[in-house]
Amino acid sequence: TLVTGFARIFGQPVGIIGNNGILFTESALKGAHFIELCTQRNIPLIFLQNITGFM
């Protein structure tokens, strides 16, 4: 499971990516697209991860 979203920390926009468990191909693509979006907008990222494997 991969969760992505935007938030503000002390008024600064940030992108958040969090996951728990196995990372599937579809989830990895979702994360890659979100990272590209944040990069285009110059938004810093916060990763919260607990990957137990890849499928």
N, C-alpha and C positions, 0 to 999 in steps of 0.2 A: 504494500500500500504506500502510495506517495501522495503527500498533501502539499500543495503550493498555494501561496497567497501573498498579498501585500499588507503591510502594517506600517505604523509610524512609531518610532522610538525617539522620544524627546523632540517631536516635530519633524524628524528626519525620515523620509520614506525608505523602507527596506523591503526586500523580497525574502520570503521564508520558504524553505523547502524542508519537509520533515518526512521521515519514513520509519517503518517498523516492520521487520520481517524480510521476506524474500522480495527481491527486486525483479520484476518481470520486464520484458522488452517494451511493452506499451508504456509502463511507468517510467522507464528510462528515457523514452522519447518525449514524454510529457515534461520530465525534468529538464531535458536538453532544450526544449522549446522555451520553457520558462526562463532558463539561464540566458538564452539568446535575447529574449525580450528585456530582461533586466540590464543586460550589457548594452543594448541599443539605447536605453533610457538613462544610463549611468546610475543605476540603482544598486547599492551594495546588497550582498546576499548573506543570509544566516542559514547554516545547515544544521539540522538536528537529525542525527542518523543512528540507526541500529540495524544495519544490514546483516542478515544471517546467511545470505547466499544469493546467487543469481540463477534465473531460469531462462 
